[in-house]
Amino acid sequence: MTSRLSVRKLITVICESCLEETITTAAKEIGASGYTVSDARGSGAHGLRDGSWPENANIRIEILCDEVIATRILDLILDTYYSHYTLVTFVTDVGVLRPEKFQHRAPSHER
């Protein structure tokens, strides 16, 4: 592995599609530089989620950020959404090239 890799956190949220805008907007406001959203299908504790009906669709939100931002985003997701929605969230350490793309940004209300 190249020594030019820097460690960042990859937050992955599998959730109901209705949460896309609120979670991604909040992540950006907290300081994430961006995110990726894709459709997700699968089966688990809540049964089959095949996405055949848009209101029943799941999405996968991925956010690369530093540990400070990751902690804030995870706290927000846990405190705001877990008691009302079906979602799964996990965090992994990943190596990234060009780490400046994933630097901590001041929340929008602090700029």
Secondary structure, DSSP 8 states (H G I E B T S, - for coil): --TT-EEEEEEEEEEEGGGHHHHHHHHHHHT----EEEEE-EEETTEEE--SSGGG-EEEEEEEE-HHHHHHHHHHHHHHTTTTS-EEEEEEEEEESSGGGG-----GGG-
